[in-house]
Each structure stands twice: as structure tokens, then as C-alpha cells.
Amino acid sequence: MLNDIRYALRMLRQNPGFAATAIVSIALAIGSNTAIFSLADVLVFKPLPVRKASNVVSVRANGTQFSNVCVSRRWYGHLLS
């Protein structure tokens, strides 16, 4: 195993362009993967920062300034009346 690592390092030293491309590609892949899963964690896995998330509703109205507004059930009742 140690011989394989030495051989890999020797080959990377002989081809610095390939080594730089490989390192940058791996760094970009790790960074984008981290960003995507951080976003998914916030949007999908974390609960909403409200006491009763089941009471939050989404109201959509066509042709108005506010096309998608999230309100509580109490305010939703006021909107209906």
C-alpha cells in the first residue's frame, strides 16, 4: 500500500497539470456537494421555526401583488371573512 502511494505521488509530481486539474476537480465536487446537502438540510430536514408548524398555511392569489404568502390559520380565517 505504501508503495502505491509513493508511486501515485511520483506520477503527480511528473504531471503537475494533471495533478492541479484533479485537485481542483475534487475540491469543486466536495464544495458543491456540501452546499447542496446544506441547503437540503435546511429546506427538507429542519422543522419550521414556529411553535405549531401544522397551523401554517400557504395562500395563493392570482393577479395580485402577493402571489404566495404564508400565514397562520387565524389570519387565514380573517382573510376568508
C-alpha positions in Angstrom: 0.0 0.0 0.0 2.8 2.4 0.9 4.5 1.7 -2.5 1.2 2.5 -4.3 1.0 5.9 -2.5 4.7 6.7 -3.3 4.0 5.7 -7.0 0.9 7.9 -7.1 2.8 10.9 -5.6 5.7 10.4 -8.1 3.3 10.4 -11.0 1.5 13.5 -9.8 4.9 15.3 -9.5 5.7 14.3 -13.1 2.4 15.7 -14.4 1.7 18.9 -12.5 -1.1 20.0 -14.9 -3.0 16.8 -14.4 -2.4 17.0 -10.6 -3.7 20.5 -10.4 -6.8 19.6 -12.5 -7.5 16.6 -10.4 -7.2 18.5 -7.1 -9.3 21.4 -8.3 -12.0 18.9 -9.6 -12.1 17.1 -6.3 -12.3 20.4 -4.4 -15.2 21.7 -6.5 -17.0 18.4 -6.2 -16.7 18.4 -2.4 -17.7 22.1 -2.1 -20.7 21.7 -4.3 -21.8 18.5 -2.6 -21.5 20.3 0.8 -23.5 23.3 -0.5 -26.3 21.1 -1.9 -26.7 19.0 1.2 -26.6 22.0 3.5 -29.4 23.5 1.5 -31.3 20.2 1.6 -30.8 20.0 5.3 -32.3 23.5 5.9 -35.2 23.1 3.5 -36.2 19.4 4.0 -34.9 18.1 7.3 -35.1 21.0 9.7 -38.5 21.8 11.2 -40.1 25.2 10.6 -39.2 27.8 13.3 -42.7 28.1 14.6 -44.4 26.5 17.6 -47.2 24.8 15.6 -45.9 24.1 12.1 -49.2 22.3 11.3 -51.0 25.6 11.6 -49.1 27.4 8.9 -50.9 27.6 5.6 -49.9 28.9 2.1 -52.3 31.3 0.4 -52.0 31.9 -3.3 -53.9 34.6 -5.2 -53.7 35.1 -9.0 -53.2 38.6 -10.3 -52.2 40.3 -7.1 -49.0 41.8 -5.8 -48.6 39.0 -3.2 -48.8 35.8 -5.2 -47.5 33.4 -2.5 -47.8 34.4 1.2 -47.6 32.1 4.2 -49.9 33.0 7.1 -51.3 31.3 10.3 -54.7 29.7 10.4 -56.0 32.7 12.4 -55.0 35.2 9.7 -56.4 32.8 7.1 -59.7 32.9 8.8 -59.6 36.7 8.7 -58.8 36.6 5.0 -61.8 34.5 4.3 -64.2 36.7 6.1 
